[in-house]
Amino acid sequence: MSEGVNGQMILGVGVDLCSISRMSRFSRDDHFVSRVFSSEEIDYAFSKHCPARHLASSFAAREAFSKASGLPLAKVAFKGVSVSRSESGPVLNLKALDEGLLAQISSSRFHLSLSHEGDYAVAFVVMEGDFRHD
Protein backbone atom coordinates (compact mmCIF):
# COMPACT_ATOMS: atom_id res chain seq x y z
CA MET A 1 0.00 0.00 0.00
CA SER A 2 1.22 3.47 -0.71
CA GLU A 3 -0.20 6.83 0.14
CA GLY A 4 -1.97 8.61 -2.68
CA VAL A 5 -3.43 12.11 -2.97
CA ASN A 6 -5.04 13.71 0.12
CA GLY A 7 -4.03 10.87 2.46
CA GLN A 8 -5.81 8.26 0.37
CA MET A 9 -4.14 4.89 -0.05
CA ILE A 10 -3.63 3.00 -3.27
CA LEU A 11 -5.61 -0.15 -2.54
CA GLY A 12 -5.30 -1.93 -5.86
CA VAL A 13 -3.86 -1.78 -9.34
CA GLY A 14 -5.07 -3.64 -12.41
CA VAL A 15 -3.86 -3.80 -15.98
CA ASP A 16 -5.18 -5.74 -18.95
CA LEU A 17 -4.48 -6.18 -22.67
CA CYS A 18 -7.13 -7.06 -25.23
CA SER A 19 -6.48 -8.09 -28.83
CA ILE A 20 -8.14 -5.69 -31.26
CA SER A 21 -8.30 -8.30 -34.05
CA ARG A 22 -10.01 -10.76 -31.70
CA MET A 23 -12.48 -8.06 -30.63
CA SER A 24 -13.08 -7.31 -34.32
CA ARG A 25 -14.30 -10.89 -34.78
CA PHE A 26 -16.45 -10.72 -31.62
CA SER A 27 -17.88 -7.33 -32.59
CA ARG A 28 -19.63 -8.91 -35.60
CA ASP A 29 -21.82 -10.84 -33.12
CA ASP A 30 -24.64 -8.47 -32.13
CA HIS A 31 -25.60 -10.73 -29.21
CA PHE A 32 -22.09 -10.53 -27.74
CA VAL A 33 -21.86 -6.77 -28.21
CA SER A 34 -25.27 -6.03 -26.66
CA ARG A 35 -24.65 -8.46 -23.78
CA VAL A 36 -21.27 -7.00 -22.81
CA PHE A 37 -21.30 -3.30 -23.69
CA SER A 38 -23.56 -0.43 -22.69
CA SER A 39 -25.47 1.44 -25.39
CA GLU A 40 -23.21 4.44 -24.78
CA GLU A 41 -20.09 2.32 -25.41
CA ILE A 42 -21.62 0.78 -28.54
CA ASP A 43 -22.66 4.16 -29.96
CA TYR A 44 -19.22 5.63 -29.25
CA ALA A 45 -17.29 2.68 -30.73
CA PHE A 46 -19.36 2.44 -33.90
CA SER A 47 -19.05 6.19 -34.50
CA LYS A 48 -15.28 5.67 -34.92
CA HIS A 49 -13.23 4.39 -37.84
CA CYS A 50 -12.19 1.22 -35.97
CA PRO A 51 -14.97 0.19 -33.56
CA ALA A 52 -13.05 -2.89 -32.39
CA ARG A 53 -10.25 -0.70 -31.02
CA HIS A 54 -12.67 1.12 -28.72
CA LEU A 55 -14.60 -2.00 -27.73
CA ALA A 56 -11.30 -3.73 -26.92
CA SER A 57 -10.20 -0.88 -24.64
CA SER A 58 -13.58 -0.90 -22.88
CA PHE A 59 -13.33 -4.65 -22.36
CA ALA A 60 -9.76 -4.34 -21.07
CA ALA A 61 -11.01 -1.67 -18.64
CA ARG A 62 -13.48 -4.17 -17.13
CA GLU A 63 -10.73 -6.74 -16.60
CA ALA A 64 -8.33 -4.16 -15.15
CA PHE A 65 -11.11 -2.93 -12.82
CA SER A 66 -11.75 -6.49 -11.67
CA LYS A 67 -8.05 -6.96 -10.89
CA ALA A 68 -7.74 -3.62 -9.05
CA SER A 69 -10.92 -4.04 -7.00
CA GLY A 70 -10.75 -7.76 -6.35
CA LEU A 71 -14.34 -8.15 -7.58
CA PRO A 72 -15.04 -11.21 -9.76
CA LEU A 73 -14.84 -10.55 -13.50
CA ALA A 74 -18.10 -12.41 -14.11
CA LYS A 75 -19.89 -9.84 -11.92
CA VAL A 76 -18.43 -6.79 -13.65
CA ALA A 77 -17.89 -7.79 -17.30
CA PHE A 78 -21.48 -7.97 -18.48
CA LYS A 79 -22.58 -4.36 -18.12
CA GLY A 80 -21.69 -4.16 -14.41
CA VAL A 81 -18.95 -1.72 -15.36
CA SER A 82 -18.82 0.46 -18.45
CA VAL A 83 -16.61 3.21 -19.83
CA SER A 84 -17.63 6.74 -20.74
CA ARG A 85 -15.42 8.96 -22.79
CA SER A 86 -15.22 12.62 -21.81
CA GLU A 87 -13.04 15.55 -22.81
CA SER A 88 -10.93 14.93 -19.71
CA GLY A 89 -10.47 11.23 -20.50
CA PRO A 90 -12.14 7.87 -19.96
CA VAL A 91 -14.27 7.29 -16.86
CA LEU A 92 -15.45 4.06 -15.25
CA ASN A 93 -19.20 3.84 -14.65
CA LEU A 94 -20.08 1.54 -11.77
CA LYS A 95 -23.81 2.32 -11.45
CA ALA A 96 -24.89 -1.03 -12.87
CA LEU A 97 -23.03 -3.06 -10.22
CA ASP A 98 -25.35 -4.76 -7.76
CA GLU A 99 -25.69 -3.10 -4.35
CA GLY A 100 -23.61 -5.73 -2.54
CA LEU A 101 -20.64 -5.17 -4.81
CA LEU A 102 -21.03 -1.40 -4.69
CA ALA A 103 -20.98 -1.56 -0.88
CA GLN A 104 -17.61 -3.34 -0.98
CA ILE A 105 -16.01 -0.46 -2.89
CA SER A 106 -18.22 2.45 -1.83
CA SER A 107 -15.45 4.62 -0.36
CA SER A 108 -13.02 3.98 -3.22
CA ARG A 109 -12.14 6.07 -6.24
CA PHE A 110 -10.98 4.55 -9.51
CA HIS A 111 -8.60 6.10 -12.02
CA LEU A 112 -8.59 4.74 -15.58
CA SER A 113 -6.14 5.08 -18.44
CA LEU A 114 -6.71 3.53 -21.88
CA SER A 115 -4.42 3.22 -24.87
CA HIS A 116 -3.94 1.13 -27.99
CA GLU A 117 -1.05 0.30 -30.26
CA GLY A 118 -0.85 -2.20 -33.10
CA ASP A 119 -3.19 -5.09 -32.33
CA TYR A 120 -3.60 -4.39 -28.62
CA ALA A 121 -5.68 -2.16 -26.39
CA VAL A 122 -4.52 -1.69 -22.82
CA ALA A 123 -6.31 -0.47 -19.72
CA PHE A 124 -4.77 0.53 -16.41
CA VAL A 125 -6.89 1.04 -13.27
CA VAL A 126 -5.80 2.34 -9.88
CA MET A 127 -8.12 1.91 -6.87
CA GLU A 128 -7.69 4.60 -4.24
CA GLY A 129 -9.42 4.85 -0.86
CA ASP A 130 -9.14 4.69 2.89
CA PHE A 131 -7.34 1.65 4.22
CA ARG A 132 -9.71 -0.44 6.33
CA HIS A 133 -8.66 -3.05 8.85
CA ASP A 134 -11.26 -5.82 8.65
N, C-alpha and C positions, 0 to 999 in steps of 0.2 A: 504494500500500500504506500502511496506517496501523496503528499499534500498537494491539492490543486488550488484553484482560485478561491479566494474568500474562505479559507479554512476547510474547504470541501476536500474529501479524499477521492482518489481514483480507486474505484471499487472493482473495475473490470475493464478489460480491453478485448476486442474481437476484431478479427480481420478475415476476409474471405475473397476468393477469386471465383469468377464464373466465366465459362467459355462463351464467347459471343456467338460462335458458329453453332454450338449446341443449342443455345437459346433461340437462334434463328430457326432451327428445326422445330423446337417446341412451340415457338410463337405462331406457327401455322395451324396449331390445334386450338380452335376457339374455346373448347372446353377447358383446356389447361390454362389458357390466358385468363379467362373469366373466373376460374376457381382460385387462382393465385393472386392476381393483381387487382387493385382497386380501379374503379372507373377513371379516376383522376390519373393514375399511372398509365393506364391503357391509352387514354386520350393524349397524354403528353408524349408517350413513346411513338405512337403512330402518326404524330404530327411532325416527326423528325425524319431525316433521310434514312437513318439506320435504326429502326425500332428495336431490333434485338440488342443493340448496344445499351439502350436505356432500360430495357426489361432486365438484362443481365445485371446491370449495376443495382437495380432495385432488389433483385433476388439476392445478390451478394450482401446487400444491406441487411436483409432479414437474417441471414446466416451469421453475419458479424454481430448483429444485435443479440442473437441467441447465445453466442459465445461470451459476449461481454456481460450479459445479464444473468447467465446461468439458467434461463428459462428454456424449456424443451423446444426444439425447432418445430416439431409437429404442431405446437400450440401457437406459434407466431407466424409460420410461413404462409398459411392460407388465409390471408387478409387480416390476421391479427395485428400485423405491423405493415405499414405502407410508407412510401416516400413521397414527399411533396417537393417540388422544386420552386425555389423563390429567388429573388434577385440576390439575396445574401448567401445562397447556397442551399444544398439539400437538407431536408428536415425529416426526422422520423415521426410518424404519426402512430400513436399507441392507443387511440380511442377505441379501437375494435377488440382490444384484448379483453378477456373476461375479467370480472371484478376481482377474483381471487389472485390472478396474475398481476393485475394493476396494483393491488395492495402490497405485493411483495417488492415492488419497485417504486412505490408512490413518492418517496422523498428523493429519488434519483433524477439526475439530468443526463441526457445522452447527447453526445456530439458525434456527428457523422461527416465523413469525407468520402467522396466517390471519385473514381477516375477510370479511364480505360486506355489501353494501348494494344495495338495489334489485335489478337484474338481474345483478349482478356479484359474483363471489368473487375475492378477491385473496390471493396468497401472496407472502411476502417471505422470502428465505433469505440468511443470511450464512455464508460459509465462513471459518473461522478456523484457523490452524495456524502451523507454523514455516516461515519463508521458506526455500526451497531454491534454490540456484544450480545449475542443470543445465547 
